[in-house]
Amino acid sequence: MCREENGTMTSKAGMHPQMETDEPRVSVLTPAFNSAKYLPETLESALAQTFTDFELLIVDDGSTDDTAAIAHAYAERDARIRVIRHPHRGIAAARNAAIAQARGRFLALLDSDDLWCPEYLAEQVAILQQHPELAVVSANAINLGGAFDGQPLFGCTAQSHLRKVSLLTLVRDEQTISIFTVFRREVVDLIGGFDEAFRRSEDYDFWLRASAAGCRIAVYPKPLGLYRRRPDSMSADEVQMLHAARTVLSKLRQRCGDRPELQASVDWQLARLAKRVMLATARELLLEGDMAHLAVQFGALAEATGMRRYRVAEWLSHRVPGTIWWAYRCKLRFRHLARSRRSHSNSVWLPRGVAQ
């Protein structure tokens, strides 16, 4: 049985024993845009949780594939799942739509192509309950696909202790915290939802705002899920992601005029990201074989960094472009083989039938 709320919300009578009128401890927020290929695996990983006191809010963000049908099929199967549909407005708006309907004390982010290991919610919620001073806890995860397949998002996974993360740390490294995050509802009450002006790095902006407002954040180094790297994902475009991070930091800088140490860190990171944009652009030009523009880019890098190697690369791009292209392809191949060996040597939790 289905009912409509506000013209977009669908609820159902499923087979799970938890009654719909119960207030769940956790609300799982899952935005989904044209995610039909991966959404079933994501939802299966959520339903396989050892911690069962949760609701799962799937936001169909104007999909044109079978995402909505898949979401509704799972909603009919399990009473904990609800579906929200609205026109395509981006991931920040989709998360905010879920937050507006969420009933849980804790909010958990689950993107529509990522996977949780069975104990994910149990361990994350336990940390927040054992540490009332923490507002946000982020877990490690294993890359699934891409150049870093099989490798953890955060370096060391042997440690089991929490690592507290300061605002300065978040500024200096935009990858300090992952999307595998659970946080208290009070964070939203304090700072509001995700900034819908951002179509990328909206989560980075959210964590920066939370930390700047005094919310304490910690990272748990144990991998508790799989972070999918796919060619068509938002995070696949390195240049655009770096530009987005710079925009987020520029927003923070406008608000930290009374904190000179923070402002200095933001300025340092903005300059660092600008160089990373130049390097990423150079890699794209090299792979595209655009040697004329590549030489110009290497020249700009030489001016910005003062490094002689970029002058050499500029000269090679002009005089022997085939050599530099061949050398870079060999380098990529070597890295791929090395990472493949490391990946096969690691023992990584992987659900059966996961699509790469």
C-alpha positions as CSV (number, residue, x, y, z in Angstrom):
1,M,0.0,0.0,0.0
2,C,1.4,3.4,-0.9
3,R,0.5,7.0,0.1
4,E,1.7,10.3,-1.2
5,E,3.0,13.1,1.0
6,N,3.6,16.6,-0.4
7,G,3.0,15.0,-3.8
8,T,6.4,13.3,-3.8
9,M,6.9,11.1,-0.8
10,T,6.0,7.5,-1.0
11,S,5.7,5.2,2.0
12,K,4.7,1.6,2.1
13,A,3.7,-1.4,4.1
14,G,6.7,-3.8,3.9
15,M,7.6,-7.0,5.5
16,H,10.1,-5.7,8.1
17,P,8.8,-6.0,11.7
18,Q,9.7,-2.4,12.6
19,M,6.4,-0.4,12.5
20,E,6.3,2.7,10.3
21,T,5.2,4.8,13.4
22,D,8.4,3.9,15.2
23,E,11.0,6.6,15.3
24,P,14.2,5.1,14.0
25,R,17.6,5.9,15.5
26,V,19.3,6.4,12.2
27,S,18.1,8.0,8.9
28,V,20.1,6.9,5.9
29,L,20.2,9.6,3.1
30,T,20.6,8.2,-0.4
31,P,20.4,10.6,-3.3
32,A,20.1,8.8,-6.6
33,F,20.3,10.2,-10.2
34,N,20.4,7.7,-13.0
35,S,21.8,5.0,-10.7
36,A,19.9,2.0,-11.9
37,K,23.1,0.0,-12.6
38,Y,24.4,0.3,-9.0
39,L,21.5,1.1,-6.8
40,P,20.4,-2.5,-6.1
41,E,23.8,-3.4,-4.7
42,T,23.9,-0.3,-2.6
43,L,20.5,-1.0,-1.1
44,E,21.4,-4.6,-0.5
45,S,24.4,-3.5,1.5
46,A,22.2,-1.2,3.6
47,L,19.6,-4.0,4.2
48,A,22.4,-6.4,5.3
49,Q,23.3,-4.2,8.2
50,T,23.6,-5.9,11.6
51,F,22.2,-2.6,13.1
52,T,18.6,-2.6,12.0
53,D,17.1,0.4,13.7
54,F,17.1,2.7,10.7
55,E,15.0,4.2,7.9
56,L,16.4,4.6,4.4
57,L,15.3,7.7,2.4
58,I,16.0,7.3,-1.3
59,V,15.7,10.6,-3.2
60,D,15.2,10.1,-6.9
61,D,16.7,13.3,-8.3
62,G,14.8,13.4,-11.6
63,S,16.3,10.2,-13.0
64,T,15.5,9.2,-16.6
65,D,16.5,5.5,-16.2
66,D,15.0,2.8,-14.0
67,T,16.2,4.3,-10.7
68,A,12.7,5.2,-9.6
69,A,11.3,1.8,-10.4
70,I,14.1,0.1,-8.5
71,A,13.7,2.3,-5.5
72,H,9.9,1.7,-5.3
73,A,10.4,-2.1,-5.7
74,Y,12.7,-2.0,-2.6
75,A,10.3,0.2,-0.8
76,E,7.5,-2.3,-1.3
77,R,9.8,-5.0,0.0
78,D,11.0,-3.3,3.2
79,A,9.0,-0.9,5.4
80,R,12.1,1.0,6.4
81,I,12.6,2.4,2.9
82,R,10.9,5.5,1.7
83,V,11.2,7.2,-1.7
84,I,11.2,10.9,-2.5
85,R,10.9,12.1,-6.1
86,H,11.6,15.6,-7.4
87,P,13.0,17.3,-10.5
88,H,16.8,17.1,-11.0
89,R,18.4,19.7,-8.7
90,G,21.7,18.1,-7.7
91,I,23.0,16.0,-4.9
92,A,22.9,18.8,-2.3
93,A,19.2,19.5,-2.9
94,A,18.5,15.7,-2.9
95,R,20.2,15.3,0.5
96,N,18.3,18.3,1.9
97,A,15.0,16.8,0.7
98,A,15.9,13.6,2.6
99,I,16.9,15.6,5.7
100,A,13.5,17.4,5.7
101,Q,11.8,14.0,6.0
102,A,14.3,12.3,8.2
103,R,13.1,11.1,11.7
104,G,16.4,9.7,13.1
105,R,18.6,11.1,15.8
106,F,21.6,10.3,13.6
107,L,22.0,10.9,9.9
108,A,24.1,8.7,7.6
109,L,25.2,9.4,4.1
110,L,25.1,6.6,1.6
111,D,25.6,7.5,-2.1
112,S,23.7,5.4,-4.6
113,D,26.8,3.6,-5.9
114,D,28.7,3.0,-2.7
115,L,28.6,-0.1,-0.5
116,W,28.6,-0.6,3.3
117,C,30.0,-3.6,5.0
118,P,27.5,-5.3,7.3
119,E,28.8,-3.8,10.6
120,Y,29.1,-0.2,9.2
121,L,26.1,1.4,11.0
122,A,26.7,-0.7,14.2
123,E,30.3,0.6,14.6
124,Q,29.6,4.2,13.5
125,V,26.6,4.6,15.8
126,A,28.5,2.9,18.7
127,I,31.3,5.5,18.3
128,L,28.9,8.4,18.5
129,Q,27.2,6.9,21.6
130,Q,30.5,6.2,23.3
131,H,31.8,9.7,22.5
132,P,29.0,12.3,23.2
133,E,31.5,15.1,22.5
134,L,31.7,14.0,18.8
135,A,29.2,15.4,16.3
136,V,30.5,13.7,13.2
137,V,32.3,10.4,12.6
138,S,33.7,9.4,9.2
139,A,34.9,5.9,8.4
140,N,37.6,4.7,6.1
141,A,36.7,2.8,2.9
142,I,38.3,0.8,0.1
143,N,38.4,2.1,-3.4
144,L,36.4,0.0,-5.9
145,G,37.6,0.5,-9.4
146,G,39.8,3.2,-10.8
147,A,43.5,3.8,-10.5
148,F,43.4,3.1,-6.7
149,D,41.3,-0.1,-6.8
150,G,41.7,-2.1,-3.7
151,Q,43.5,0.7,-1.8
152,P,42.0,2.5,1.3
153,L,40.9,6.1,1.1
154,F,43.0,6.9,4.1
155,G,46.5,5.4,4.3
156,C,46.9,3.3,7.4
157,T,44.1,0.8,8.2
158,A,45.9,-1.1,11.0
159,Q,45.1,1.5,13.7
160,S,41.8,1.2,15.5
161,H,41.8,4.5,17.5
162,L,39.8,7.5,16.5
163,R,41.6,10.4,14.9
164,K,40.2,13.8,15.9
165,V,40.1,16.2,13.0
166,S,40.5,20.0,13.4
167,L,39.2,22.7,11.1
168,L,42.8,23.5,10.1
169,T,43.3,19.9,9.1
170,L,40.2,19.9,7.0
171,V,41.4,23.1,5.3
172,R,44.9,21.7,4.6
173,D,43.6,18.4,3.2
174,E,40.2,18.3,1.5
175,Q,40.3,14.5,1.5
176,T,40.7,14.2,5.3
177,I,37.1,13.0,5.7
178,S,35.1,10.6,3.5
179,I,31.5,10.4,2.4
180,F,31.1,7.3,4.7
181,T,29.9,9.5,7.5
182,V,27.3,9.5,10.3
183,F,26.5,12.7,12.2
184,R,24.1,13.9,14.8
185,R,20.9,15.8,13.7
186,E,22.1,18.7,15.9
187,V,24.7,19.5,13.2
188,V,21.9,20.3,10.8
189,D,20.0,22.2,13.4
190,L,23.1,24.3,14.0
191,I,24.4,25.1,10.5
192,G,21.5,24.1,8.2
193,G,21.6,21.7,5.3
194,F,23.9,21.2,2.3
195,D,24.6,24.3,0.2
196,E,22.5,23.8,-2.9
197,A,24.7,26.3,-4.8
198,F,27.3,23.6,-5.0
199,R,27.0,20.7,-7.5
200,R,30.4,19.4,-6.4
201,S,32.2,19.3,-3.0
202,E,29.0,20.1,-1.2
203,D,30.0,17.6,1.5
204,Y,33.4,19.3,1.9
205,D,31.6,22.6,2.4
206,F,29.2,21.0,5.0
207,W,32.1,19.6,7.0
208,L,34.0,22.9,7.0
209,R,30.9,24.8,8.2
210,A,30.3,22.2,10.9
211,S,33.8,22.3,12.2
212,A,33.9,26.1,12.0
213,A,30.7,26.2,14.1
214,G,32.4,24.1,16.8
215,C,31.2,20.6,15.9
216,R,33.8,18.0,16.7
217,I,34.8,15.6,14.0
218,A,36.7,12.3,14.1
219,V,37.8,9.7,11.5
220,Y,37.8,6.0,12.2
221,P,40.6,4.4,10.2
222,K,39.0,1.0,9.8
223,P,37.6,0.4,6.3
224,L,33.8,-0.1,6.6
225,G,32.7,0.1,3.0
226,L,33.6,0.3,-0.7
227,Y,33.9,3.7,-2.4
228,R,33.1,3.2,-6.1
229,R,35.2,4.9,-8.7
230,R,33.5,5.0,-12.0
231,P,34.2,7.1,-15.2
232,D,30.8,8.9,-15.1
233,S,30.8,9.8,-11.4
234,M,31.0,13.4,-10.2
235,S,34.4,12.7,-8.6
236,A,35.9,11.3,-11.8
237,D,36.6,14.8,-13.2
238,E,39.7,15.8,-11.3
239,V,40.0,19.4,-12.6
240,Q,36.4,20.2,-11.9
241,M,36.6,18.7,-8.4
242,L,39.7,20.8,-7.6
243,H,37.9,23.9,-8.9
244,A,35.0,23.1,-6.7
245,A,37.2,22.6,-3.6
246,R,38.7,26.0,-4.3
247,T,35.3,27.6,-4.5
248,V,34.3,26.1,-1.2
249,L,37.5,27.3,0.5
250,S,37.0,30.8,-1.0
251,K,33.6,30.8,0.7
252,L,35.2,29.9,4.0
253,R,37.8,32.6,3.6
254,Q,35.1,35.2,3.4
255,R,33.9,34.2,6.8
256,C,37.2,33.9,8.7
257,G,38.5,37.4,8.6
258,D,38.8,37.5,12.4
259,R,40.9,34.3,12.4
260,P,44.3,35.0,10.8
261,E,45.8,31.5,11.3
262,L,42.8,30.0,9.6
263,Q,42.9,32.6,6.8
264,A,46.6,31.8,6.2
265,S,45.9,28.1,6.0
266,V,43.1,28.8,3.5
267,D,45.4,31.0,1.4
268,W,48.1,28.3,1.4
269,Q,45.6,25.6,0.4
270,L,44.1,27.8,-2.4
271,A,47.6,28.3,-3.8
272,R,48.3,24.6,-3.6
273,L,45.0,23.7,-5.3
274,A,45.7,26.1,-8.1
275,K,48.9,24.3,-8.9
276,R,47.1,20.9,-8.7
277,V,44.6,22.3,-11.2
278,M,47.5,23.2,-13.5
279,L,49.0,19.7,-13.1
280,A,45.7,17.9,-13.7
281,T,45.1,20.1,-16.8
282,A,48.5,19.2,-18.1
283,R,47.7,15.5,-17.6
284,E,44.5,15.9,-19.6
285,L,46.3,17.7,-22.4
286,L,49.0,15.0,-22.5
287,L,46.5,12.2,-22.7
288,E,44.6,14.1,-25.4
289,G,47.9,14.6,-27.4
290,D,47.4,18.4,-27.4
291,M,51.1,19.2,-27.3
292,A,50.9,22.8,-28.2
293,H,48.7,23.7,-25.3
294,L,50.6,21.2,-23.1
295,A,53.8,23.2,-23.7
296,V,52.1,26.4,-22.6
297,Q,50.7,24.7,-19.5
298,F,54.2,23.4,-18.5
299,G,55.6,26.9,-19.0
300,A,52.9,28.3,-16.6
301,L,53.8,25.5,-14.1
302,A,57.5,26.5,-14.3
303,E,56.6,30.1,-13.6
304,A,54.3,29.2,-10.7
305,T,56.6,26.7,-9.0
306,G,60.1,27.7,-10.1
307,M,60.8,24.0,-10.8
308,R,63.3,23.2,-13.6
309,R,61.6,19.9,-14.5
310,Y,58.6,21.8,-15.9
311,R,60.9,23.8,-18.1
312,V,62.4,20.6,-19.4
313,A,58.9,19.2,-19.9
314,E,58.0,22.4,-21.8
315,W,61.0,22.0,-24.1
316,L,60.2,18.3,-24.7
317,S,56.6,19.1,-25.5
318,H,57.8,21.5,-28.2
319,R,60.7,19.5,-29.6
320,V,60.0,15.8,-29.1
321,P,56.3,15.5,-28.2
322,G,56.2,11.8,-29.0
323,T,58.8,11.0,-26.4
324,I,57.1,12.7,-23.5
325,W,53.7,11.1,-24.4
326,W,55.3,7.6,-24.6
327,A,57.2,8.2,-21.3
328,Y,53.9,9.2,-19.5
329,R,52.0,6.2,-20.9
330,C,54.7,3.9,-19.6
331,K,54.6,5.6,-16.2
332,L,50.8,5.1,-16.0
333,R,51.2,1.4,-17.0
334,F,53.8,0.9,-14.3
335,R,51.7,2.5,-11.6
336,H,48.7,0.4,-12.7
337,L,50.7,-2.9,-12.4
338,A,52.1,-1.9,-9.0
339,R,48.7,-1.0,-7.6
340,S,47.2,-4.2,-9.0
341,R,49.9,-6.2,-7.1
342,R,49.2,-4.3,-3.9
343,S,45.4,-4.7,-4.4
344,H,45.7,-8.5,-4.8
345,S,47.9,-8.8,-1.7
346,N,45.3,-7.0,0.5
347,S,42.5,-8.9,2.2
348,V,39.4,-6.7,1.3
349,W,35.8,-7.3,2.2
350,L,33.9,-7.5,-1.1
351,P,30.2,-8.6,-1.5
352,R,29.5,-11.3,-4.0
353,G,28.4,-10.1,-7.4
354,V,29.6,-6.5,-7.1
355,A,29.8,-4.8,-10.5
356,Q,33.1,-3.2,-11.2
